[in-house]
């Protein structure tokens, strides 16, 4: 009888692990929509700001995967046909953090747009997907982290 109870407990444990672990696919897109963007204007040239943004992302351990033209993703942004205003959209890799019951996936996009000769607007977009069994949460706010990144960018640019 004790042998049957042990087998029953083992099968229940095996079934519980199979149900709770499951498979989940990360559906975190490369492009982060502007749900809660952090914007700041810097009095520096576009190229200086772009180099400084890449330095800041590196200091915060974000790996840049791609730099592209934002017009591929943004439809309602002001674009000047003569190319006098530069813009760039920087994508980073997904950062994975494991915790007790689940996993947290994070991604940063940085959108740069030259406003004038020595003025560049930087827009940081941050998304977090927290995945626990049977539920997934999305969050577009990370005030402390993004504000630290923007402060570091100000320090590098000297503004």
C-alpha positions as CSV (number, residue, x, y, z in Angstrom):
1,X,0.0,0.0,0.0
2,X,2.8,2.4,0.8
3,X,4.4,1.7,-2.5
4,X,1.1,2.7,-4.3
5,X,1.0,6.0,-2.3
6,X,4.6,6.8,-3.3
7,X,3.8,6.1,-6.9
8,X,0.7,8.2,-6.7
9,X,2.6,11.1,-5.1
10,X,5.4,10.8,-7.8
11,X,2.8,10.9,-10.6
12,X,1.1,13.9,-9.1
13,X,4.4,15.7,-8.7
14,X,5.4,14.9,-12.3
15,X,2.0,16.1,-13.6
16,X,2.3,19.4,-11.6
17,X,5.7,20.1,-12.9
18,X,4.6,19.5,-16.5
19,X,1.6,21.8,-16.1
20,X,3.3,24.6,-14.3
21,X,6.5,24.7,-16.3
22,X,4.9,24.7,-19.8
23,X,6.4,26.3,-22.8
24,X,6.3,30.0,-23.4
25,X,7.4,31.9,-26.4
26,X,8.8,35.4,-26.0
27,X,6.6,37.7,-28.1
28,X,8.5,40.8,-27.3
29,X,8.7,42.8,-30.5
30,X,11.8,44.5,-31.8
31,X,9.9,47.7,-32.2
32,X,8.6,49.3,-28.9
33,X,5.6,51.5,-29.6
34,X,5.5,55.0,-27.9
35,X,3.2,54.0,-25.1
36,X,5.2,55.8,-22.4
37,X,8.3,57.5,-24.1
38,X,10.9,59.4,-22.2
39,X,11.9,62.5,-24.2
40,X,14.7,64.9,-23.7
41,X,16.3,67.6,-25.8
42,X,20.1,67.9,-26.0
43,X,22.1,70.8,-27.3
44,X,24.5,68.7,-29.3
45,X,24.9,67.6,-32.9
46,X,23.1,64.5,-34.1
47,X,26.3,62.5,-34.6
48,X,27.7,63.4,-31.2
49,X,24.3,62.5,-29.6
50,X,24.2,59.2,-31.5
51,X,27.7,58.2,-30.3
52,X,26.8,59.2,-26.8
53,X,23.6,57.2,-26.8
54,X,25.5,54.1,-27.9
55,X,28.1,54.7,-25.1
56,X,25.3,55.0,-22.5
57,X,23.6,51.8,-23.8
58,X,26.9,50.0,-23.5
59,X,27.5,51.3,-20.0
60,X,24.0,50.0,-18.9
61,X,24.9,46.6,-20.6
62,X,22.4,46.9,-23.5
63,X,23.7,45.4,-26.7
64,X,22.7,47.4,-29.8
65,X,21.5,45.0,-32.5
66,X,20.4,47.5,-35.2
67,X,20.3,51.1,-36.2
68,X,17.6,51.9,-38.8
69,X,15.5,54.7,-40.3
70,X,12.4,55.3,-38.1
71,X,10.2,55.9,-41.1
72,X,10.0,52.2,-41.5
73,X,8.1,52.0,-38.2
74,X,6.8,55.5,-37.6
75,X,4.1,56.8,-39.9
76,X,3.0,60.2,-38.4
77,X,6.5,61.7,-37.8
78,X,7.6,64.8,-39.5
79,X,10.1,64.0,-42.2
80,X,11.9,66.6,-44.3
81,X,12.4,65.5,-47.9
82,X,15.8,67.3,-48.4
83,X,17.4,65.2,-45.7
84,X,18.3,68.3,-43.6
85,X,16.9,66.6,-40.5
86,X,18.6,63.3,-39.5
87,X,16.8,60.6,-37.5
88,X,17.7,57.1,-36.3
89,X,16.0,54.3,-34.4
90,X,18.3,52.1,-32.3
91,X,17.2,48.6,-31.2
92,X,18.7,46.5,-28.4
93,X,18.7,42.8,-27.6
94,X,16.1,41.3,-25.3
95,X,17.4,41.1,-21.7
96,X,16.2,38.0,-19.8
97,X,16.0,38.0,-16.0
98,X,14.9,34.9,-14.1
99,X,13.0,35.1,-10.8
100,X,11.1,32.8,-8.5
101,X,8.0,31.9,-10.5
102,X,8.7,33.3,-13.9
103,X,10.9,35.3,-16.3
104,X,11.2,39.0,-17.1
105,X,12.1,40.1,-20.7
106,X,13.1,43.7,-21.3
107,X,14.0,45.7,-24.4
108,X,15.0,49.3,-25.1
109,X,14.5,51.4,-28.3
110,X,16.1,54.8,-28.6
111,X,14.7,57.2,-31.2
112,X,16.9,60.2,-32.2
113,X,15.7,63.1,-34.2
114,X,17.7,66.3,-35.1
115,X,15.5,69.4,-34.3
116,X,18.0,72.0,-35.5
117,X,21.7,72.3,-36.3
118,X,22.9,71.6,-32.7
119,X,19.7,70.3,-31.1
120,X,18.8,66.6,-31.0
121,X,15.7,65.1,-29.3
122,X,16.2,61.7,-27.7
123,X,13.3,59.5,-27.0
124,X,13.8,56.3,-24.9
125,X,11.2,53.6,-25.0
126,X,11.4,50.7,-22.5
127,X,9.2,47.6,-22.4
128,X,9.1,44.8,-19.9
129,X,7.2,41.5,-20.3
130,X,6.8,39.6,-17.1
131,X,5.8,36.0,-17.7
132,X,4.5,33.8,-14.9
133,X,2.5,30.6,-15.3
134,X,-0.8,31.3,-17.0
135,X,-0.3,35.1,-17.2
136,X,1.9,37.7,-19.0
137,X,2.2,41.3,-17.9
138,X,3.5,44.2,-20.1
139,X,4.9,47.4,-18.6
140,X,6.2,50.4,-20.5
141,X,7.5,52.4,-17.5
142,X,10.9,52.1,-16.0
143,X,11.4,55.6,-14.5
144,X,14.5,55.0,-12.4
145,X,16.5,53.2,-15.1
146,X,15.6,55.5,-18.0
147,X,16.2,58.6,-15.9
148,X,19.6,57.3,-15.0
149,X,20.3,56.6,-18.6
150,X,19.2,60.2,-19.6
151,X,21.3,61.7,-16.8
152,X,24.4,59.7,-18.0
153,X,23.7,61.0,-21.5
154,X,23.6,64.6,-20.2
155,X,26.9,64.0,-18.4
156,X,28.6,62.7,-21.6
157,X,27.3,65.5,-23.8
158,X,28.1,68.1,-21.1
159,X,24.6,69.6,-21.2
